[in-house]
Amino acid sequence: MTKEEILKNTTWDSYGMGTCPLFVDLFDKEIPFVFFQDHQPNPDITDKMVQTVNEVLALNKSELKTIQEMLWEECNFAFTVADYGFTPKEGETHLQAHLNGLGILNKEDAYAKSQIQEINIAQENDQLGGRYAEIKIQSASDNLISVIVKNGKLIDFDDDGTYLGWFEEDERHAKKMRDKTLAQKNTADN
C-alpha cells in the first residue's frame, strides 16, 4: 500500500493517534492498525511506518503457526508463574490443572481462545535500526501481549508496553527473560 492509500483510510483522534483498518491475510480478517506519530500540526506517518505496514500485510499465512506457538508458550509461562485459581487434581501438575481448567490443550486452543486487538506502529521507533510493529493480542491467559514484528519477521512476544530497543541487539530478548524467570521459579520450588 502507498502512504496515500493508508492515510486516506486513517482517522485521527484528538491525541494524534491514527487508526486504519486493513485486511490482514495472516489472520484472514480486518485488523485496526494504530499509528502513534510525533505530534505535528498535521498528523502523518513516515516512510518507515509505511514500509512496516506493508511488511505486516505481507506476512505469509504459514506464519500463523508461529503465532500459535507463541500463544501456547505464553499460556504455559503464565500458568506456571501465576495462579489462576485451579487446584490440581490427583496426579495433575499446577500447569496441567490450569490448562485443563481453561480447556487449553494445545497451540490451536491457545490461538482460538485469544483475540487479536490491533497492530501498533510508533514513529518513535523510527530511531531504531529495525522496523517494528506490535500485534496486540489478548491471550487465552487474559494477558495483553505484543507479538513483535521486526523487519517483516515475527521474532518474539512480550508484555504490552515492552521496550522495542531491547530487540535491536537480541531478537529473543523476551524469550531469554521468560526462561530466566522459569529457572528462578524452578529453583525456588525445589
ChimeraX attribute file (.defattr): number of C-alpha atoms within 10 A of each C-alpha:
attribute: neighborCount
match mode: 1-to-1
recipient: residues
	/A:1	10
	/A:2	12
	/A:3	15
	/A:4	11
	/A:5	9
	/A:6	17
	/A:7	17
	/A:8	10
	/A:9	12
	/A:10	21
	/A:11	15
	/A:12	16
	/A:13	10
	/A:14	6
	/A:15	10
	/A:16	18
	/A:17	18
	/A:18	23
	/A:19	22
	/A:20	20
	/A:21	17
	/A:22	17
	/A:23	14
	/A:24	18
	/A:25	15
	/A:26	16
	/A:27	16
	/A:28	9
	/A:29	10
	/A:30	13
	/A:31	19
	/A:32	18
	/A:33	24
	/A:34	21
	/A:35	25
	/A:36	21
	/A:37	20
	/A:38	16
	/A:39	11
	/A:40	8
	/A:41	7
	/A:42	8
	/A:43	19
	/A:44	21
	/A:45	19
	/A:46	14
	/A:47	13
	/A:48	16
	/A:49	23
	/A:50	18
	/A:51	18
	/A:52	21
	/A:53	25
	/A:54	14
	/A:55	18
	/A:56	23
	/A:57	17
	/A:58	14
	/A:59	18
	/A:60	13
	/A:61	13
	/A:62	9
	/A:63	14
	/A:64	16
	/A:65	13
	/A:66	15
	/A:67	22
	/A:68	19
	/A:69	17
	/A:70	22
	/A:71	29
	/A:72	23
	/A:73	18
	/A:74	23
	/A:75	23
	/A:76	18
	/A:77	17
	/A:78	20
	/A:79	20
	/A:80	18
	/A:81	15
	/A:82	11
	/A:83	12
	/A:84	15
	/A:85	11
	/A:86	16
	/A:87	15
	/A:88	15
	/A:89	10
	/A:90	7
	/A:91	8
	/A:92	12
	/A:93	13
	/A:94	19
	/A:95	21
	/A:96	20
	/A:97	20
	/A:98	26
	/A:99	21
	/A:100	13
	/A:101	15
	/A:102	16
	/A:103	13
	/A:104	21
	/A:105	14
	/A:106	15
	/A:107	20
	/A:108	17
	/A:109	17
	/A:110	27
	/A:111	22
	/A:112	13
	/A:113	17
	/A:114	19
	/A:115	15
	/A:116	17
	/A:117	15
	/A:118	20
	/A:119	25
	/A:120	20
	/A:121	25
	/A:122	19
	/A:123	19
	/A:124	10
	/A:125	19
	/A:126	15
	/A:127	9
	/A:128	13
	/A:129	12
	/A:130	18
	/A:131	25
	/A:132	31
	/A:133	29
	/A:134	26
	/A:135	23
	/A:136	22
	/A:137	23
	/A:138	18
	/A:139	23
	/A:140	23
	/A:141	22
	/A:142	13
	/A:143	15
	/A:144	19
	/A:145	22
	/A:146	24
	/A:147	22
	/A:148	24
	/A:149	23
	/A:150	22
	/A:151	16
	/A:152	20
	/A:153	17
	/A:154	22
	/A:155	19
	/A:156	19
	/A:157	26
	/A:158	23
	/A:159	15
	/A:160	16
	/A:161	11
	/A:162	15
	/A:163	10
	/A:164	19
	/A:165	15
	/A:166	12
	/A:167	19
	/A:168	15
	/A:169	9
	/A:170	12
	/A:171	19
	/A:172	16
	/A:173	17
	/A:174	18
	/A:175	16
	/A:176	12
	/A:177	12
	/A:178	18
	/A:179	12
	/A:180	12
	/A:181	14
	/A:182	15
	/A:183	12
	/A:184	11
	/A:185	13
	/A:186	12
	/A:187	9
	/A:188	8
	/A:189	7
	/A:190	5
